[in-house]
Amino acid sequence: MTILKLRRFFLISILTLFSLVLSGCWNIKEIQDIYYVAALGIDYKDEKYIAYVQLLDFSNVAKLEGARPDKQPPIWIGRGEGITMTEALNQLYKDAQQRLFWGHVSTLILSNTLLEQDIKSSIDFINRYREIRYNIQFYATNESIEDVLKTKSFFTLSGLSTILHEPNESYKQRSYIQPIQFFQFIRDSNPVGQTAFIPSIKISTENWKEEDKKAPLLRNDGAVFIRNNHLQGWLSESDLNGLRWIDEKTVRSPLWIVEDDQPVVSIVLEKPKVRITPVITNEQVRYKINVSLQAGINEKLKEISENKLVANTKKIIRDEILKTFEKGVEINSDVYRLGEILYRENPQRWNQEIKEKPFFLNKDSIEHINIQVKLVNSGKLKYQESHY
């Protein structure tokens, strides 16, 4: 055998060996052959879990980078039920036609009926299943979950272009109730005695129409509050007006100054800086709240002095903070997470207050509220920046 033939034989042997050990792409699945779950909803009825999934056509989403699609992308809704979440989801697999992929779930919705059960066991599946991430949007609702998942966006945009999946842009423009991700709820509700909240959503037909037809769209209508893995209650958006001034993630939020039932000035408040200090005595723990904000005038219908404008703004903010706190006390909820502040300041006293009492706050728990407002502009007519 010549040297050339030996080399050829050796080369063929090596290539044959590599072809045996390399796996290649034998098990690859094309993306169009997989169904991507965008949202998961969980309800509870007649001692059974009901799982809803929302499937979106991502090919339409990709087209948005070029030309907009001619028609609204379809939304598919799946429904399964069982005595456990796993059984409910397995019902969906029976006739799903293709594999369901959970790695793109961006939203989790729980019904109020489910929240009345033991929440920890209800969401155990979400905690354990490896494909579902923790950084998904988290909502509660008293509406039909199926109807919520069917709600579409404006024009021919994908179902991903709603507050169900993308709430942050809307929140930046109107900051009332901060969007919550699943990991934040797990973090806030894990310590014993702490209070966590979940924004609630509803279907609204109040403000928008598609030509002459009312358009059902999603909106935040309040929040539910959870303590020790049990539902404490629900507060409406108006009940929670004070929460926006205590949340340092508030981007901008409007406020009207009214005199004699007539609007005077519309202002926008931004960038709250909050300091809450517990005042600890032998009898009880009370709290001092200090809030500073920047303000700008959006609309001015009547003349008003700057001093009066700032004074009225302070009073409204102070009243809203106090009202929201009192609404929370009525449902035994710590809406401002004062318990966490006490825990960080004085863990020993926190043990006494939280563990030995069903609820540790009352309407006298806030000792003092101090508001500082800095008027920085009046729209296009700039004020000289000053502090009042």
N, C-alpha and C positions, 0 to 999 in steps of 0.2 A: 504494500500500500504506500503510495507516494505521500510526501509531506503535505502536498496540497489537499489530498483526500482526507488525511488525518485532521488537518485544520478544519475542513468542512464538516467532518463528523463531530468534532469537538464543539463547533459552533452550534450545530443543530441540537446536540445533546443539552447544551446550556439553555438554549431557547425553549426546548421542550420542558426542562426542569422548571424554569421561571413560569411558564404557562400553567404548570400544575399548582404552584404555591401561591400565585397571585389570585385573589378573589375576584378582581374586576368589579363590574357593576351589575352582577346577576340579579340582585334583589332591589335594584333601584325602582322607585315609583315616580312617574311623571306627576308634576304638580297639578295638572288638570284632572288627575285620577284620585285626588284626595279632597275631602270636604273639610273646610276650615271653620271651626266653631268660633264665632266672634263674641257671643255673649251667652251666659248661663244664668237661668232663673230657677229658683227653688221655692216651691209652695208646699203646704201641708194641709191635708184634708182627709177626714174619715180615717185617721191614724195611718195615712200613707203619704209618702213623699212624692211630689209631682215635679219632675224635672223638665224644663223648657230650654231648648237650645236655638240659637239664631245662627243661620248660615248665610254668608254673604258671598257674592260672586266677585272675587278679587280681580278678575280680568277687567271688569269695569273700572275698578279703582286705578289700575295701571294706565288706562286710557286717558284718565284725567290730566296726565302730564302733557298730553297732546290735545286733541280735540275732545270736547265734552260729548258723552254718549247722547244719542238721540232720545232715549227713553230712560225712565227710572229703573235702576238695576233691581232685580227681583230679590225679595227676602224670603227665605225658607225658614219655617218654624217647626221644630220637632217637639213631641211631647211623649213622656214615658212616666209610669208610676210604679211604685213598689213599696214594700215595708221598710226598705233601706234605700239610700241614695244610689248605691251600686246597682241594686235591682232595677231602680227606675231608669238609670242610664243604659243598662243592658237591654231594656225594652226598645230603646232607640236603635240599638245595633241590629235588631232583627231585620229591619227593612230599610237600612240606611243606604244600600246599594254599593257604597264605597266606604273606605276607611274614614272615620272621623278623627281629625287631628285637633288636639286641645292646646297646642302651644301658642296659638294666636288669640286665645280668649283675652279680651281686654276689659270685660265688665262682668260683675257678679251682682245679681239682684235677689234679695230675699223678701218674701211676702211678710206682712205684719202677722199673719196667722202662724207662720213658721217661727217668727221671733218670739211668740208667746210660749214656745216650747223651750227646752234646754238648748241654748244656742251653740254651746261648745260641741255637743254631740252632733248637731245638725250640720256644722261646717267641717266636721272631722275629715270628710272625703276631700274637701278642697285643700286642707292642710297636708294630706298624705299623697295625693296624686301628683306624680313627678312632672307631668307635662304642663300643669296649670301653674302660672307664676304668681308671685305675691304682689307684684306691682300693677294690679288690675284695679279699675274703678269699682267702688263698692256702694250699692244703693239699697234702700228699702222702699217698698211701695204698698199701698192699700188698693191699687188698681189691679185689674187682670194682667198678670205678667205676660200672657200671650199678646194682649193688645199693646202693651208697652213695647214689646220686641217688634211688633209690626210697624211701629211708627217710623215714618220716613223723614228725610231731610228736605231742604228747599230744592227747587229746580230738578235737575236730573242727577244730583249728587248722590254718592253712595250712602248707605245707612251708617257708615262710620262717621259721617259728618254731622253728628248730633251730640247733644250733651251726654247721651248715654255712653259714648266712647271718648269724646273729646270735650270735657267740660271746662278746661282751663282758660281757653280764649274768651269764653263768655264771662267767666269769673273775673278776668282781668278788667273787663269793662263795667261789670256790676258785681261788686263783692259783697255778698250777704252770707251765704253758707259755704264754707270751704269744701271743695271736693275732697273725698277721702279715698285712699287706696287701701287694699285689703291688709297689707302689712302694717299700716298705721292703726287699723282697728285691732289687730292682734296685739300690737305693742301696748295700746292704751287700755285694753280690757283685761290684759293678763294679770297685773297686780291686784291682789285682793282688795276690794273696796273702792277701786278707781272707777271712774265713769268714762265711757266711750260713747261716741255718737255716730250715727249713720245718716247721711243726707237722704231724704225721701223725695221721690219724684211722682208726678202725676201727669195725665194727659190733659192738655188745655186746648180749647178752641176759641179763646177769648179775643186774641189780638191779631191773628193773621188769617188771610184768605188766599186761596189759589183761584184767582179771578173772582167768581161769585160764590165759590164753595169754601166753607170753613175748613181750615187745615188743622188736623189734630197734631199737635207738637208737644214735646216734652218740656217740663219746667220743674225746678225745685220748689217744693211747697212747704218745707220744714225739715225736721230731723227727728229720729227716734234716739232714745238714750238707753244705754245698757250698763248695768252694774252687776258684778258678780255673775255674769253670763245670763242675766235675766232682764227682760224688758221692763223699764221703769215707766215709759210713756212716750208720747209724741207731742212736740210743740210745733206750732205753725211758724211760717216765716216771719209774720208780724210779731209773734211772741218772742222771736229770737233776734229782734232788731239790735239789741245790745251786744250780741255775740260778736258782731263785726268790729266793734270798737275795742274788744279785748283780744282779738286775733291779729298778731303782728304780720300775718301773711295777707291781710286785706290790702288790695291794690288801690282801689278807689271805690267810694260808696257815696251816694247822693243823700242830701238832707234838705228839707224845706223849712224855712222860717215863716211862720204864719202868725198874723195878728188880726184879731177880730174875725176869725174864720176866713181871712183873705190871705193868699200867698204874697209874700213880700220879696224874698230872695231865695234862689236855689243855689246851693253850694255843694261842692264835691270835696270830701275829706280823704286824705291819703296817708299812707305810711305811719300807722299808729305805733307808738313805742309804749310798751306796757311794763309796769313794775307793780307786783302784788306782794305785800309784806304781811305775814301773819303776826298778830299781836297776841301773845300767849300770856294768859293769867291762870290762876288756880281754878277759877270758875268756868271759863270757857275760852275758846280761841276765836278771835275776830280778825278781820282782814282790812287792810288799807289798800286801795286801788289808785294808782297814778297812771294817767294816760295822756300822752302828748300826740298831737296830730297836725298835719299841714292842711290848709284849707284854701280853696279857690272859688271865686264866684262864677257860676255858670249863667245865671239869669237874674236880672234885677228889675222888679216890677214897680217898686216904690222906693223912695229915698229912705235910707237908714244909716245912722252913724256907724263907724267901724267898731267903736266900743260896744254899742248895743248889739250889733251883729255878732260879735264874738261872745258876748255875755249870753245871748239867747242860744247860740250854738252849744256852748258849754252846758247850759241847763238841759237842753234836749238830749244831749249825749248822756249826761248823768242820769236823767230819768229813764232812758232806754236801758242803760246798764242795770239799774236797780230793778226795773220791771222784769227784765229777762231772768235775773237772778231769782226773783220771787216766783216767777212761773216755774222755774226749775225746782224750787223748794216744794211747790205744790205737788209735784210728781216724784219727790224724793230723788232728784237728780242734781248732781254737782256740775252744772253746765259750764262753769269757768275753770273746772279742774283745780279747785282750791285744795282738795285733799292731796294732790300731787305736790303742790307747793309746800304744804305742811310736812309731808314726808321728807322732802329734801332739806327743809330747815330744821326739823326736830323729829327724827324717826321714832323716838320713844313716845312723844306725845301723840304722834300719828297712830301708833299701836293702840293707845288708850281710846282715842276718838273714833277710829275706824272699826276696830275689832270688837269693841265692847258695846257699840251702839248700832241699831239698825240704820240710822242716818244721822249724820253729825252736824248738819247745817240747819239754821232757822232764819227767819226773816231779819233777825238782829245780828247776823254773823258778819255783815259788812259794816265796819265802823266808820269808814270815811271814803269818799270818792273825790279825787282831785283831777280836774280836766284842764289841760293846757292846749290852746289852739293858736297856731301861727298862721296868720293870713298872708299868703305869699303872692297871690295875683287875683286879678278880676277879669280873667279871660284875656282878651287882646290888650286891655288897658291895665298895665302892670302897676301894682301897688309897690311902694318901697317896702322891702321885707322888714317886718317888725314883729315883736313878740308881745302878746297881750296877756 
